[in-house]
Amino acid sequence: MDHDFNTETLLWNAMIRGYAFNGPFEKCISMFDEMPLKDLKPDNYTYPYVLNSCCELGHCRKGKRVHCQIIKSGFESSFAVAYSLFNMYTKMPASLDMGLPDNYKLSDVRKSFDDMFMRPVEVWNKMISEYVSFGDVRSARQLFEAMPERDVVSWNSMISGYVKMGEVENARELFDWMPEKNVISWTLMIGAYADTGDLKAARRFFEKMPHRNVVSWNTMISSYTKQGKFVEASNLFVQMHSEDVIPDGYTFVAVLSACSNLGDLEYGKYIHYLIGDLSQWEVMVGTALIEMYASCADVNRSFAVFLKITNKDVFCWNVMIKSLAINGRTEDAVKIFYLMQKSRLKPNDFTFTSALFACSHGGMVEQGRRIFYRMEKDYKISPKIEHFGCFIDLLSRNGQLEEAMLLVNNMPFEPDIAIWGALLGGCSTRNDLKLAEEVAERATDLEAEESGVYVLLSNIYASVGQWPEALDARERMEQKKIRKDTGSSLVF
C-alpha cells in the first residue's frame, strides 16, 4: 500500500512538473490543491514547482500560503524548497506585495535567505543584488564582507551598487582591490566616471581595458553623446568599426544621435549603409534613423525609412509626426497622426504634443481644436500644461484671442511664461494693446526671472508708435532686476 502511495505521489509530481515547465501554470497550482483530496502529501519535489508557478503568475498571496504549508510539513530544510522560496520572494513585485512598502518585501527576501541551511555563492550574490536594487548599499556591503567566498559577480554587484548611488570613490576602491577583473568590471567603471561628467577618466579606463566588448564601446560612445561630445562619439565609432567590433542596435542609436546633433547628413547616410536591412533590427534603430534624417533636413528620406519599419511602436510614430512638423510639413504630420489611430496603437501624451505642435505651426485651427478636445473624450488622456500651451499658441497665432483667454482662465494649471508669451504674441499680431496690458499685468505676477514678457510688451507699444509706453515697459523690466540674457531671445 505504501509503495502505491509513493508511486501515485511520483506521478502527480511528474504532472505538476510538466505544467510548471510548459504551462498552464494555473493547472500546476490546481493539481497541487487537489493532492490532499486524494490523500497525497506534497514533498520536496512538489513545492519548488508550485512556488515557481506562483512566481510566474504573480500570485503572491498564494505563494505565502504555500510557504506556511511548507513550514508545517517541515520541508524548509530541503535546499530545493528553500531556494525556490528565496527565488519567489526576490521576484515578488514590491508594489503588489499586499500594498506594503518596499522594505517589507526586502525583509521577506532576507528572512528566506537567513533560513537557508546551505548558501552557495550565487545565493549570496542574488541577496547583494536585491539590496543594491533597493539602494541599500550599506546592507549589501555588510553581506559582501560576510561572504565565505566571493566570485567576480560578487565584486561586480557591489561595484554596481556604488555606481548606482554615485559613490565613485567607493566603487574605484573596490575595483582596485578586485583579485580578478572582467570586462563587466571595467565597463562599470567607465559608466561610473561618465555619469559624473568626468569623460577623461572614463576614456582612460576605456583605453586601459585588456579586452573590450560591444557593451564597453557602447558605454563610451553613448556617454560622449549624452554629454554633447558628438564629434568624439563619431570618431570613436569609426575606431570601433576599424577594429572589426560588430555594432549592435545601441551602438547605432548612440552614433545616429551624434549625427543628428551635428547635422552631418553624409556621415548619417554612411551609418544607414552599415545598418543595411532594417528588418533585422529593433524599431529603436529605425526611429533613430528617422530622427537623424529629419535633423539633417532630409524629411523625404526620413519618411522613406518610416515606411520600411514593419514593427512601428508609439515612439516611432511620435518621432515621425514631430519630424514632419519641424520641417514645415505640418499637414502631412497631422495625416500621420490620423493614420496612427488606424494602426490600432494608442496615442500617448507625446503624440498629442507633436500633433498640436504641427497644427500650431501650420495654422490649422480646426484640426488643432478637434485633436485637443479628443484627448480626454476619446483617449482619456488629461491635457498637460504643454498641450494647453500648444493649443493656446495655435489660437493666439491665428487671432482667436478670446477663445485662448477663455482657455487660460478655465485650465486646471497656473499659466506659465510660455502661455503668457503666446498670448502676447497674439496681441502683437492684432495690435491689441488693451489685452496686451492685461496679459502682461497677470504674467508679471509669476515673478519669474523672465524678460520676454516685458520685451514683447515694449515691442507691441513700439510697433504702434507709443514710444513712452515702450520705454516704460523696458524700465519696469529693469526695476524687477530682470536682465535679458546676452544673445538670447524668447521665440513664441
DOTI-186134 format. One line per field, with one value per residue (C-alpha): residue number from 1; residue in one letter; x, y, z. Coordinates in Angstrom, 3 decimals. Layout:
REM residues N
seq = [NUM:...]
type = [A:...]
u = [X:...]
v = [Y:...]
w = [Z:...]
***
This chain:
REM residues 492
seq = [1:2:3:4:5:6:7:8:9:10:11:12:13:14:15:16:17:18:19:20:21:22:23:24:25:26:27:28:29:30:31:32:33:34:35:36:37:38:39:40:41:42:43:44:45:46:47:48:49:50:51:52:53:54:55:56:57:58:59:60:61:62:63:64:65:66:67:68:69:70:71:72:73:74:75:76:77:78:79:80:81:82:83:84:85:86:87:88:89:90:91:92:93:94:95:96:97:98:99:100:101:102:103:104:105:106:107:108:109:110:111:112:113:114:115:116:117:118:119:120:121:122:123:124:125:126:127:128:129:130:131:132:133:134:135:136:137:138:139:140:141:142:143:144:145:146:147:148:149:150:151:152:153:154:155:156:157:158:159:160:161:162:163:164:165:166:167:168:169:170:171:172:173:174:175:176:177:178:179:180:181:182:183:184:185:186:187:188:189:190:191:192:193:194:195:196:197:198:199:200:201:202:203:204:205:206:207:208:209:210:211:212:213:214:215:216:217:218:219:220:221:222:223:224:225:226:227:228:229:230:231:232:233:234:235:236:237:238:239:240:241:242:243:244:245:246:247:248:249:250:251:252:253:254:255:256:257:258:259:260:261:262:263:264:265:266:267:268:269:270:271:272:273:274:275:276:277:278:279:280:281:282:283:284:285:286:287:288:289:290:291:292:293:294:295:296:297:298:299:300:301:302:303:304:305:306:307:308:309:310:311:312:313:314:315:316:317:318:319:320:321:322:323:324:325:326:327:328:329:330:331:332:333:334:335:336:337:338:339:340:341:342:343:344:345:346:347:348:349:350:351:352:353:354:355:356:357:358:359:360:361:362:363:364:365:366:367:368:369:370:371:372:373:374:375:376:377:378:379:380:381:382:383:384:385:386:387:388:389:390:391:392:393:394:395:396:397:398:399:400:401:402:403:404:405:406:407:408:409:410:411:412:413:414:415:416:417:418:419:420:421:422:423:424:425:426:427:428:429:430:431:432:433:434:435:436:437:438:439:440:441:442:443:444:445:446:447:448:449:450:451:452:453:454:455:456:457:458:459:460:461:462:463:464:465:466:467:468:469:470:471:472:473:474:475:476:477:478:479:480:481:482:483:484:485:486:487:488:489:490:491:492]
type = [M:D:H:D:F:N:T:E:T:L:L:W:N:A:M:I:R:G:Y:A:F:N:G:P:F:E:K:C:I:S:M:F:D:E:M:P:L:K:D:L:K:P:D:N:Y:T:Y:P:Y:V:L:N:S:C:C:E:L:G:H:C:R:K:G:K:R:V:H:C:Q:I:I:K:S:G:F:E:S:S:F:A:V:A:Y:S:L:F:N:M:Y:T:K:M:P:A:S:L:D:M:G:L:P:D:N:Y:K:L:S:D:V:R:K:S:F:D:D:M:F:M:R:P:V:E:V:W:N:K:M:I:S:E:Y:V:S:F:G:D:V:R:S:A:R:Q:L:F:E:A:M:P:E:R:D:V:V:S:W:N:S:M:I:S:G:Y:V:K:M:G:E:V:E:N:A:R:E:L:F:D:W:M:P:E:K:N:V:I:S:W:T:L:M:I:G:A:Y:A:D:T:G:D:L:K:A:A:R:R:F:F:E:K:M:P:H:R:N:V:V:S:W:N:T:M:I:S:S:Y:T:K:Q:G:K:F:V:E:A:S:N:L:F:V:Q:M:H:S:E:D:V:I:P:D:G:Y:T:F:V:A:V:L:S:A:C:S:N:L:G:D:L:E:Y:G:K:Y:I:H:Y:L:I:G:D:L:S:Q:W:E:V:M:V:G:T:A:L:I:E:M:Y:A:S:C:A:D:V:N:R:S:F:A:V:F:L:K:I:T:N:K:D:V:F:C:W:N:V:M:I:K:S:L:A:I:N:G:R:T:E:D:A:V:K:I:F:Y:L:M:Q:K:S:R:L:K:P:N:D:F:T:F:T:S:A:L:F:A:C:S:H:G:G:M:V:E:Q:G:R:R:I:F:Y:R:M:E:K:D:Y:K:I:S:P:K:I:E:H:F:G:C:F:I:D:L:L:S:R:N:G:Q:L:E:E:A:M:L:L:V:N:N:M:P:F:E:P:D:I:A:I:W:G:A:L:L:G:G:C:S:T:R:N:D:L:K:L:A:E:E:V:A:E:R:A:T:D:L:E:A:E:E:S:G:V:Y:V:L:L:S:N:I:Y:A:S:V:G:Q:W:P:E:A:L:D:A:R:E:R:M:E:Q:K:K:I:R:K:D:T:G:S:S:L:V:F]
u = [0.000:2.842:4.548:1.366:1.120:4.683:4.089:0.989:2.786:5.559:3.027:1.393:4.799:5.633:2.374:2.940:6.496:5.211:2.733:5.380:7.727:5.259:2.144:-0.550:0.805:-2.737:-3.032:0.153:-1.356:-4.811:-3.230:-1.253:-4.510:-6.152:-3.429:-4.885:-8.278:-6.565:-4.785:-1.476:1.158:3.308:7.040:10.348:9.885:6.391:6.922:9.635:7.449:4.377:6.341:7.793:4.278:3.031:6.003:5.227:1.573:2.428:0.224:1.988:-0.670:-0.896:2.908:2.852:0.148:2.279:5.192:3.078:2.264:5.992:6.769:4.017:5.200:8.863:10.290:12.071:15.351:15.325:17.720:15.478:12.451:14.440:15.986:12.554:11.199:14.133:13.664:9.929:10.488:13.150:10.798:7.778:6.945:7.219:4.305:1.952:3.025:-0.285:0.238:3.147:6.311:9.412:11.445:8.788:9.498:13.234:12.825:10.927:13.792:16.373:14.435:14.230:17.994:18.749:16.563:18.635:20.917:23.158:24.014:26.128:27.890:25.090:22.565:24.812:25.217:21.466:20.908:23.523:21.785:18.461:19.945:21.570:18.296:16.626:19.509:20.619:24.350:25.341:23.496:24.891:28.423:27.882:26.742:29.652:32.110:30.472:30.712:32.690:33.876:33.441:33.481:33.774:29.945:30.058:32.594:30.723:27.380:28.934:30.662:27.408:25.704:28.209:27.942:24.144:24.436:27.038:29.724:32.542:35.390:33.998:33.474:37.058:38.438:36.688:37.734:41.385:41.063:39.478:41.650:40.280:38.542:36.417:35.009:31.919:34.098:35.901:32.678:31.044:33.902:33.648:29.947:30.683:33.080:30.981:27.893:29.775:30.751:34.416:34.742:38.543:38.744:36.122:38.216:41.388:39.645:38.387:41.915:43.402:40.898:42.648:39.590:36.591:33.214:30.412:28.874:32.145:32.233:28.533:29.028:31.830:30.108:26.722:28.463:30.008:26.595:24.822:27.456:27.186:30.611:29.217:32.479:34.200:31.274:31.520:35.306:35.102:32.558:34.991:37.702:35.300:34.499:38.204:38.847:36.185:33.908:30.374:27.988:24.551:21.339:22.501:25.689:23.716:21.217:24.085:26.040:22.890:22.065:25.546:24.882:21.509:23.108:25.979:23.592:26.071:23.909:26.746:28.037:24.433:23.988:27.162:25.744:22.495:24.547:26.212:22.820:21.585:18.291:16.087:14.008:16.991:16.944:14.746:12.372:14.603:17.282:14.745:13.382:16.893:17.367:14.079:15.240:18.701:17.371:14.803:17.502:19.584:16.552:16.079:12.494:11.708:14.331:13.097:9.624:11.027:12.699:9.439:7.568:10.113:9.742:7.332:7.042:6.392:5.724:4.122:7.519:8.336:5.032:5.606:9.076:7.713:4.899:7.323:9.924:7.384:6.151:9.590:10.406:7.305:5.313:2.550:-0.378:1.494:2.245:-1.476:-2.237:0.283:-1.383:-4.725:-3.066:-1.551:-5.009:-5.973:-2.961:-4.714:-1.847:-2.996:-1.511:0.173:0.942:3.834:1.729:-0.724:2.087:3.611:0.227:-0.728:2.748:2.143:-1.272:0.183:2.997:0.681:-2.082:-4.600:-7.070:-9.960:-7.695:-5.957:-9.268:-10.531:-7.285:-7.127:-10.693:-10.430:-7.576:-9.792:-13.036:-11.731:-8.448:-8.960:-5.679:-5.905:-4.179:-0.998:0.269:2.320:-0.863:-2.667:0.429:0.425:-3.321:-3.249:-0.274:-2.269:-5.323:-3.192:-1.212:-4.476:-6.295:-8.563:-7.546:-10.920:-11.052:-7.410:-8.084:-11.159:-8.996:-6.340:-8.953:-10.520:-7.484:-6.542:-2.981:-1.422:-0.308:3.449:5.610:5.274:1.463:1.552:4.150:1.895:-0.988:1.231:2.416:-1.236:-1.854:1.155:-0.215:-3.581:-2.129:-4.499:-2.900:-5.678:-5.466:-1.647:-1.553:-3.938:-1.865:1.416:-0.027:-1.082:2.152:4.283:2.524:4.585:7.595:9.632:13.109:11.897:12.398:10.357:7.011:8.353:10.299:7.191:5.032:7.634:7.736:3.920:3.948:6.835:5.071:2.157:4.462:3.761:7.400:6.980:4.982:7.597:10.297:8.193:7.887:11.683:12.111:9.729:11.913:14.937:13.091:12.379:16.122:15.466:18.249:17.792:20.448:23.053:22.472:19.279:15.702:12.328:10.739:6.986]
v = [0.000:2.374:1.595:2.519:5.757:6.757:5.796:7.979:10.942:10.444:10.554:13.721:15.348:14.483:16.138:19.184:19.473:19.269:22.109:24.178:23.900:24.038:25.671:26.433:27.393:27.568:23.814:23.205:25.033:23.410:19.915:20.825:21.946:18.639:16.489:16.491:15.452:12.348:11.688:12.631:14.688:17.197:16.683:18.411:17.553:19.153:22.500:24.039:23.696:25.101:28.070:28.760:28.695:31.153:33.308:33.158:34.094:36.817:35.086:36.489:35.595:32.021:31.772:32.890:30.326:27.597:28.844:28.351:24.811:24.138:25.253:22.984:19.984:20.560:20.809:24.143:22.294:20.985:23.109:22.918:24.137:26.843:28.105:28.236:30.257:32.660:32.935:33.599:36.433:38.053:38.017:39.214:42.777:45.096:47.287:44.284:42.843:43.474:47.219:47.135:49.232:48.041:47.324:44.792:42.815:43.117:41.734:38.731:38.093:38.416:36.088:33.402:33.905:33.522:30.397:28.556:25.901:25.881:29.064:28.783:31.914:32.513:32.945:35.451:37.360:37.434:38.795:41.518:42.410:42.714:45.229:47.112:47.283:48.855:51.310:49.812:49.710:49.600:46.279:44.958:45.790:44.117:40.967:41.217:41.392:38.350:36.126:32.919:33.106:35.630:35.381:38.118:38.532:39.376:42.159:43.484:43.514:45.550:47.952:48.428:49.326:52.111:53.270:53.404:55.586:57.823:56.758:56.624:56.614:53.536:51.836:52.669:51.352:48.000:47.856:48.308:45.550:43.041:39.930:39.305:41.816:41.034:43.177:43.978:45.379:47.732:48.793:49.598:51.981:53.667:54.278:55.468:58.208:59.139:59.603:62.145:64.006:63.007:61.734:61.946:59.447:57.271:57.295:56.409:53.308:52.503:52.708:50.574:47.727:44.468:43.357:45.361:44.056:45.858:46.991:48.745:50.600:51.493:52.837:55.143:56.271:56.906:58.763:61.152:61.612:62.295:64.897:66.667:65.473:64.456:64.621:62.360:59.907:59.787:59.365:56.550:54.747:54.964:53.449:50.702:49.864:49.813:47.296:44.984:45.136:44.340:47.137:46.387:48.416:50.516:51.476:52.693:54.637:56.436:57.298:58.359:60.694:62.240:62.617:64.269:66.839:67.521:67.754:65.578:64.050:62.336:60.576:59.658:58.065:56.062:54.760:53.900:51.908:49.977:49.242:47.658:45.795:47.442:44.300:42.749:45.485:46.618:49.501:51.895:51.805:52.767:55.514:56.915:56.943:58.861:61.427:61.713:62.412:64.873:66.712:66.933:68.410:65.354:64.651:62.694:60.100:60.197:59.231:56.528:54.895:55.188:53.272:50.425:49.823:46.937:46.847:50.556:51.419:54.598:56.280:55.691:57.299:60.219:60.894:60.820:63.256:65.656:65.284:66.321:69.204:70.729:70.509:72.504:69.505:70.228:68.827:65.570:65.409:65.594:62.955:60.621:61.314:60.104:57.171:56.086:55.711:53.331:51.187:50.449:51.895:54.111:57.607:58.955:62.421:62.980:62.017:64.802:67.283:66.581:66.745:70.029:71.433:70.615:72.330:75.377:75.778:75.056:77.396:74.517:75.861:73.446:70.382:71.533:72.153:68.680:66.987:68.890:68.055:64.412:63.788:63.442:62.493:59.594:58.607:59.530:61.499:64.652:67.532:68.711:72.281:71.685:70.617:73.750:75.729:74.356:74.921:78.422:79.224:77.998:80.106:83.180:82.975:82.896:85.773:83.633:85.567:85.466:81.657:81.487:83.708:81.644:78.513:80.175:81.183:77.704:75.425:73.485:74.907:78.249:79.603:79.519:82.094:80.289:80.586:84.284:84.747:83.034:85.343:88.415:87.236:87.099:90.597:91.804:90.315:92.001:95.181:94.676:96.979:96.690:92.898:93.015:95.204:92.855:89.793:91.487:92.514:88.933:87.497:89.646:88.042:84.952:86.847:84.766:85.977:86.343:89.333:88.030:89.413:92.962:92.820:91.711:94.343:97.004:95.844:95.995:99.621:100.467:98.875:101.361:104.309:104.567:105.176:106.441:103.286:101.122:102.749:102.337:98.560:98.347:100.347:98.021:95.168:96.937:97.677:93.984:93.467:91.339:91.349:89.972:87.305:88.415:86.871:85.057:85.739:84.213:82.887:82.486]
w = [0.000:0.951:-2.350:-4.303:-2.350:-3.289:-6.919:-7.098:-5.493:-8.037:-10.904:-9.544:-9.124:-12.732:-13.909:-11.688:-13.012:-16.618:-16.068:-14.237:-17.240:-20.125:-18.658:-17.992:-14.561:-13.144:-13.784:-11.769:-8.765:-9.093:-9.148:-6.021:-4.350:-5.302:-3.687:-0.119:-1.546:-2.930:0.399:-1.209:0.608:-1.314:-0.773:-1.519:-5.222:-5.346:-3.615:-5.858:-8.987:-7.227:-5.865:-9.322:-10.830:-8.160:-9.145:-12.879:-12.273:-9.736:-7.150:-4.059:-1.505:-2.755:-2.607:1.035:1.867:0.264:2.395:5.550:4.392:3.850:7.440:8.831:6.824:7.717:4.196:4.783:5.307:1.714:-0.379:-3.495:-1.482:0.380:-2.865:-4.563:-1.626:-1.826:-5.591:-5.185:-2.713:-4.919:-7.918:-5.990:-7.104:-4.107:-5.217:-5.346:-2.034:-0.262:-0.510:1.913:1.478:-0.404:2.737:3.796:0.636:1.304:4.827:3.373:0.960:3.737:6.043:3.341:2.770:6.507:6.724:4.113:5.613:2.554:0.677:-2.475:-3.746:-6.329:-3.496:-1.697:-4.982:-5.504:-1.992:-2.585:-5.882:-4.041:-1.595:-4.490:-6.458:-3.382:-2.961:0.381:-0.371:3.312:3.907:0.609:1.765:5.173:3.366:0.944:3.853:5.495:2.406:2.960:-0.671:-3.464:-7.230:-9.871:-9.844:-6.109:-6.719:-9.776:-7.908:-5.116:-7.548:-9.491:-6.173:-5.536:-9.168:-8.873:-5.756:-7.411:-4.888:-7.428:-4.894:-3.130:-6.495:-7.511:-4.198:-4.664:-8.311:-7.307:-4.678:-7.049:-7.391:-10.875:-13.137:-16.179:-18.984:-16.856:-14.034:-16.429:-18.176:-14.815:-14.029:-17.445:-16.744:-13.199:-14.306:-17.353:-15.137:-13.009:-16.194:-15.983:-19.559:-19.478:-16.593:-18.320:-21.514:-19.559:-18.194:-21.673:-23.129:-20.309:-20.750:-21.643:-23.600:-24.820:-25.916:-27.748:-24.410:-23.430:-26.770:-26.461:-22.924:-24.066:-27.305:-25.639:-22.789:-25.321:-26.968:-23.652:-22.694:-26.059:-27.313:-30.690:-32.670:-30.118:-30.304:-34.119:-34.064:-31.534:-33.701:-36.645:-34.417:-33.287:-36.903:-37.848:-35.040:-36.525:-33.478:-34.666:-33.593:-32.150:-32.043:-29.077:-30.944:-33.949:-31.804:-29.984:-33.141:-35.064:-32.168:-32.606:-36.371:-35.661:-33.390:-35.808:-38.776:-40.676:-43.414:-45.323:-42.214:-41.338:-44.790:-44.203:-40.886:-42.698:-45.241:-42.373:-40.777:-44.013:-43.827:-41.185:-40.603:-38.759:-36.117:-33.261:-34.037:-31.997:-34.751:-37.437:-35.183:-34.648:-38.455:-38.913:-36.365:-37.941:-41.458:-40.095:-38.098:-41.276:-43.135:-45.385:-44.348:-47.553:-46.694:-43.092:-44.321:-46.629:-43.578:-41.631:-44.347:-44.245:-40.490:-40.030:-36.219:-35.543:-31.899:-30.491:-30.060:-33.751:-34.885:-32.476:-33.925:-37.489:-36.630:-34.937:-37.728:-40.361:-38.185:-37.510:-41.221:-42.174:-43.437:-40.942:-42.962:-43.523:-39.780:-38.986:-41.660:-39.995:-36.641:-38.025:-39.801:-36.488:-34.970:-37.782:-36.850:-33.524:-31.487:-28.639:-28.809:-25.661:-24.220:-26.646:-29.685:-28.878:-28.136:-31.572:-33.370:-31.657:-32.383:-36.082:-36.020:-34.310:-36.829:-39.762:-38.609:-38.615:-36.054:-36.726:-36.758:-33.569:-31.822:-32.795:-31.654:-28.353:-27.321:-28.443:-25.991:-22.945:-24.706:-26.827:-25.180:-21.508:-21.536:-19.417:-21.233:-19.522:-19.498:-22.684:-24.551:-23.364:-24.366:-27.936:-28.393:-26.875:-29.137:-32.156:-31.221:-30.442:-33.702:-35.626:-33.953:-31.744:-28.634:-26.894:-27.067:-25.975:-22.926:-22.021:-22.118:-19.929:-17.356:-17.220:-17.381:-14.217:-14.174:-13.442:-16.843:-17.339:-19.101:-22.461:-22.367:-21.466:-24.203:-26.752:-25.780:-26.011:-29.411:-30.482:-29.099:-31.097:-34.338:-33.758:-32.168:-29.221:-26.627:-24.041:-23.885:-24.058:-20.911:-19.094:-20.082:-19.135:-15.748:-14.982:-16.337:-14.055:-11.073:-11.867:-10.540:-12.921:-13.784:-17.315:-19.582:-22.529:-21.304:-20.938:-24.210:-26.110:-24.430:-25.220:-28.861:-29.128:-27.929:-30.274:-33.281:-32.932:-32.212:-28.455:-27.543:-23.944:-23.081:-24.831:-22.727:-19.577:-20.182:-20.501:-17.292:-15.432:-16.582:-15.080:-11.834:-11.348:-11.784:-14.831:-17.350:-20.793:-21.256:-23.756:-27.139:-26.166:-27.018:-26.461:-29.588:-29.433]
***
